[in-house]
Amino acid sequence: MRDFDVLVLGSGPGGQKAAIATAKLGKKAAVVERRDMVGGVCIQTGTIPSKTLREAVLYLTGLNQREMYGASYQVKEDITVADLLARTNHVIGREVEVIRSQLTRNHVAMLPGMGHFVDEHTVEVVDGSGRELTVTADKIVIATGTLPARPPTVDFDGKTIIDSDGILALERVPQSMIVVGAGVIGIEYASMFAALGTKVTVVESRERMLEFCDAEVVEALKYHLRDLAVTFRFRETVAAVERHERGAIAVLESGKKIPAEVVMYSAGRQGMTETLQLDKAGLQADKRGRIQVDEYFRTPVPHIYAVGDVIGFPALAATSMEQGRLAAYHACGEPVQAMSTLQPIGIYTIPEISFIGRTEDQLTNDRVPFEIGVSRYRELARGQIIGDSYGVLKLLVSPEDRSILGVHVFGTGATELIHIGQAVMGCGGTVDYLVDAVFNYPTLAESYKVAALDAMNKIRQIERLST
């Protein structure tokens, strides 16, 4: 007899759901996690802190209200890091309580410390005091997550040169900041600090940012960030960072020099697998610390699973949760379906971006005909009420069978609105459903009907001309 049916390494979104799903199936589950990291990176340094920080920024700056009350409107003058972290720390504390309660209520054992493999069924847990505990399990789920990747040539000091985790340790809101990398995390933080009045420069080696997003939406985001005084340096690479007493100077390969108080590197994420001693379980990770899995999240060792950011794309809290649940079901012999490929993407920039399905570029490259339906927030009563004149919702519709091929939203509540499109697409619905549906008024959700009517009018026009 082994100690547990399923042992989970990590208590982030994937680990939580794997452990709780195991317990719900009547199996004995345990989670290995450090005492100060309950909830994993998601709760402690990643998703929840950054999104709460964003909410604090929006509230304290009054940014969303300036269209109504003027460009100088602000809820609080001289916003400090303490102001921002007060809300963040409160939410982190509450979320940790919720997770502890859920695990306790479901009789999931908490094993404090860091675990590493002894063999393919055995894990040794070492807590902060050096005490060791050896446990065995029939099935093991690796959900250790990631940490910011740090280029070896960069001298991080946690004050002047930081990674994304270092944001929460800043002593003050900097007057200027360089963000190296225009990925999701980099652009989210760039928009937050720009809203606070920080002069932000984004340096990106590629020709554009967020290449997986709709090009028109990305252009709209760039316009708004430039309006917040963000400077973009595309096709540029940071060759060196010179640290000085009052800040730093980033030296680009092109010879340009950019001064700033703080330089934040957003160079992707690295899987937290280095200390797991995977080789003792017959496993290995790639150079980014990621573990290979099949459609059921099994590693090459069939009774060991891996879920969440540690397996790579899409590396989202939402998808990690579902991966954890499905892995636990499969591990416990419960029938499962492969994870749906129709997943929403949410980017918490200011303003928000969210989409599901394919983009215009993807459809064009695949030679799939489509029609576009657009709704602009400024034409909706709710958009006028909340003062959002820039938001837009775009539907990509097949003129052949009227199915919805993609939904792209930019503006207030984008990450919430996207789920209406997800539900219609997931159930095989067509644009006709949105045309015929009655939406509450005034709401932003009404934008679906406006966009659907726009698409249908264009499709009808083509049909009339073709007959």
N, C-alpha and C positions, 0 to 999 in steps of 0.2 A: 504494500500500500504506500502510495506517495502522499506527501503532505497536502497537496492541492490538486484539484482537477485542472484549473487554469491559473497560471501565475502571470501577472502583467507587470512589465518593467516600464514604469512611467505613469503619471496620473493626469496627463493632459487630456484633451477632448477624446482622442482615440482610446487611450488607456482607460479612462473613466467608463466609457460606454461598453468597452469589452468586458470589464470586470462586472458591471451592473447587469449586462445581458447574460453573463454566465450565471450570476446569482439568481436571476429571474427564472432561469431554466432548471433551478434546483441543484446546481453544482457548487462546489466549494472553490471560492475565488480569493485571491490576494493581490495586493498592489504594492510594489516596491517604489518608494519615493522618499526624497530628502524631506526633512521636517519643514524646511523653509521654502519648499517648492511645490506644495500641494496645489494641484491644478496645472502644474507644468509651466512651461514658458508662456503658453496662451494666457494664463491668468496673471502670472507674476511679472513678466517683462515684455510680452508681445501683444497679442490681439486686444485683450481687455484694457490694459493701460493705454495703448495708443488710441483706441476708439474713445475711451473716457476722456483722455487728454483733448482729443478733437472736440468733443462735446463741450468741455470747459472753455476751450478757445472760442468756439462759436458763441457761447453765452456771454462770456466776459467782454469780448470785443464788440458784441452787438452787430456783427458783420451782416447777418441775415436781415437786419432791420434798417440798414442804412438807406435802402431805396425809399423807405417811407419817411425816415426821420433825419436824413442828411448824411453826407459822407463823414462828418466828424462825430457821429453818434457812437458812444461807447458806454457800456454798463459800468465799467470800472477803469479809472485812470491808473497808470503805472502798474500794470499786471505783473505779478511776480511768479517765480517758479512755485513758491509755497501756495499761491492761489490755485495754480493748476493742479498741483499734487494733492491738495486737500480732497478734491473730488475723486481723483484717481485712487488714492489710498483707501478711501471709504468703500469704493466699489470693489477693489481687490479683496478687502477684508470680508465683505458680505459674500462674495463669490466663493471664497475659501470655506466659509461657514456652510454654504449650500452644498458644496462638494463633500465635505466631511460628513454632513448629515446624510446625504444620499448613500455614501459608502457604508456608513454605520447602520442605517436603516435596512440596507440590503445584506447585512452581515458579511461584508467584504473585509477581510483582514488587511490592516495597514502595517506594512513592514518598513519602518523608517531607516533610510540609508541609501547607499548606492549598491546596485547589484552587478555581479559579473558571473559569467558562466564558469562552472567547474567541469561539467560535461553537458551533454545535450539534454539532460533531464534535471540537472542540478544547478542551482544558483546560490552564490555566497553573497550575503548582504552585509555591508560594513557601514555602521552608523558614524556620526560625527565624532564620537568618543573613541573610535577604534574597535568597538565591540563587533564580533562577527556572529552571524547566524546563517546556517546552511539549510536550505529548503529544497524540496523536490516537487516536481509537478508533471502530470501527464502531458499537458500542453502548455506552451509558453508563448506569450504575445509581447513582442518588442515594440514599445511605443515611447521611445526615449526622446523623440523630437529633434530639434536642431538648435544651433546657436549661430550668431552672425559669423560669416566667414571673414577672416582677417588676413589680408595680403601680408606675406612674411617681410616685405620690404618697408612696411609702414610701422612707425614707432608710436603705437597707441599709448596715451598717458591718462585717458579717462576724463580729461578736462578740456584740453585744446583740440586733441585729435581723438575722436570717439567712434564707436560703432553705434548701431541703432539702440542697443541696450543701454548705452551711456546717456541717452536723452533724459532718462528719469533721474540721473545723478547730477545734472547741470545745476550750478549754484544760482544762476540768473538767466534771464532771457537775453540771448546775445543780440547785439546790434547788427551783426553780420554773420553769415554762415555759408559755407560751401558744402553742397551735398554731392558726393561722388557716387554716381550711379542713379539712373532714372528708372529704376524698377518700381514695383508697387510700393515697397516700404519707403524708398527714397523720396518718391513723389508725394506720398501721404505726409511725411514729416516736412517736406519743403513747403507744401501748401499751408500746413498748420503754423509754421513759424513766420511765413509771409503774412498770414492773417494777423499775427501778433505785432507786425511792423518790422520784423527782422529783414534785412536786405539779403536775399537768398540768391546764390548762384548755383545752378545745377550743371555738373559736368558729366557728359555721357559719351562713350566711345562710339556708340551706334548712331545711325542717321536720324532715328526718331525714338520716341519713348513709347512704352506700352504697346509694342508691335502687335500683340494678340487682340487688341481692342479695335473697335470701329474707328477708321481713320478720321471721320468727320467729328466724332465725339472727342478724340484726342486733340484735334485742332481747337475745338471749343474750350477744352480744359487749358490748353496752352495760352489761349487768348485771355482767359480769366486769371491765370497765374501771372501772366505778364502785367495785367492790370493791377496786381498786387506787388508789382515791382520785382518779380522773379526774372533773372537773366538765365538764358539757356546757352550752354556751350556744347553743341552736338559735334560729333566726329573729333572729339578732343580727349586726350588721355592725360591723367595726372602723372608726371614723371617723378616728382618729389614734393614733399611738404617740409618747409623750413619753419621750425617752431621758434617764436620770439617771445619776449616778456609780455607783450600785450596782445598776442594772437599768433597767427600763422600766415604763411604765404605759400599758396599752391603754385608750383611751377609746372606748366603744361608742356607736353612734348613739342608743341608748336612754338614754344618760347614765351608764351604769355605768362604773366604773373598775376595772381588774384589774391588780394589780402582778405582776411576774415578773422573774427574772434574765435570761431569754432569751425573745424572741418569734420563732417560726419561721413564715414564710409558706409555705403549700402551695397556691399559686394556679394550679395546672395547669402545663402545659408549653408551651414555645414552640419551633416548628420552627427548626432551625439552617440557615436558607436565606438569611439577610440578606447574607452575604458571597459567595454563589455567583454573583452577577450573572446571574440566571436569564433576564433579558430578552435577553441576548446569544444565548441558545439558543432564544428564542421561547417562554419559559415565564414563569409568574408564580405566586406563592404567595398564600394568603389572609392575613387579618390575624393569624392565629395561626401563620403560617409554614408551613402545610401545603400539600402539592402534590396536585392531583387526579389520580387514576389510574383505569384500567378494571379489569376482572376479571383481566387478565394483568399488572397493575401497570405498564402503559404510560401515560406522560403524554400530553398532546395532541400532543407531538412523538414519533412512533411508535418511533423508535430510542432514546429516552431513557426509562428506567424509574425508578420511585421505590418504596422499600420501607421498612418499619419505622415508627418513631414519627413520622417526617416526613410520613407520609400520614394520621395520625390514628388513630382507634379501630380495633382495641382497644389498640394501643400496648403490646404485651407482647413480651418477649424471645422467647418461644416462637413466637408468630405471626410475628414479624419474621424468624426463621430460615427458616420455611417460605415466606414471601413472597420472601425472597432466592433460595432454591433455585428456586422456580417462575419468577421473573423471569428468572433466568439460563437456565433451560431454554428458555423462550419466545424469549429473545434469540438463542439458539444454534440455533433451529429444531427443538428437541426437542419431541415431542408432550407436552402437559400437560393436566391437568384443572383446572378452577377449584377454588380452595381450599375445603375443606369448611366449611360454616357451623357445624358441631358442634365448638365449641372450648371447652376447659376454662378456667376462670378461677381463679387462685390468689391469695389475699390473705394476706400474711405478718404478720398481726397476732398478738397473743398473747391467746388461742389463734388458730390458723389457721382460715381459711375457704376452701372451694373448692366450685365447683359447675359443672355442665354441663347444658345443656338449659334448659327454661323454669321459671319460678317459679310459685307458687300464684296470685299476683295476675295474672300474664300469662295463665295458663290460664283463670282465672275471667273475665277481661275478654274473652277470645276464645271464651267459652262452650264450652270443651272439658272434658267430665267427667273426673274423675280420682279416684283413691283414694290415700291416704297410707300408707306403711309406714315405721315408725320403729324404730331400734335405738339404745339408749343405752349408752355405753361402760361405765357403772357396772354394767350387767348382763352384761358380757363379762368372762371371766377375765383377758384381756390388759389390759383397762381397769383392773381392780383391781391387777394386777401393776405397771403403770407409774404408778398413782396419778392417773389421769384419770377423775374421776367426773362431769364436766360434758359430755363429748363426745357428739355425736349425729350419726347418719347418717339422712337422710330420702330415701325413694324416692317419686316421683310416678308413678303407674301408670295406664294407661288401662284401665278396667273392660271396655271393648269388645273390644280385641284383645290386652290384657295387655302392650302395648309400654311401655317406660320413657320417660316424658316429661321427666323431670328427676331429677338427683341432687344433693343438697345436704349438705355435710359441715362440721361445726364441731368442732374439737378437734385433738388430737395427730395428726400425719400426714395431715391432711386433703388437702393438695396431692399426696400420693402415692396415697392411697386412691381419689381421684376417677377415676383412670385405669382402674380395673376397670369402673366404670360407663360410661366413655367407650368402652371396647372392646365391651361388650355392646350399647350403643346404636348404635355405628358399624357393627356387623355385623348389625344388624336383629334382635337377640335380644329375648326377652321376659322377664318376671319369672319365668317357669317355669324358665328356665335357672338363675337364682340359687337358686331353691327346690331344684332337683335337684343343684346343684354341691356338691362336698365341699371345704371350706376347711381349711387348716391350723389346728390348735388348740394353744395359745391364740394368736389373732391379732386385730388390729383388723379385718382383712379379713372376718372372720366376721360382722361387722355387716351385710354385704350379705345374707347368708342370713336373719338374724334379721328385718331390715326387709322382705325379700321374703315371708317367711312371714306377717308381720303384715299386709302388703297383701293377700295371697291370702286370709287368713282373713276379712278385711272384705268382699272381693269375693264369696266363697262365701256369706257371711251374707246379702248382698243377693240373690244368686241363689236361695237357699233360700226367702226370704220372697216372692220374686217368682213362684214356681211354685205 
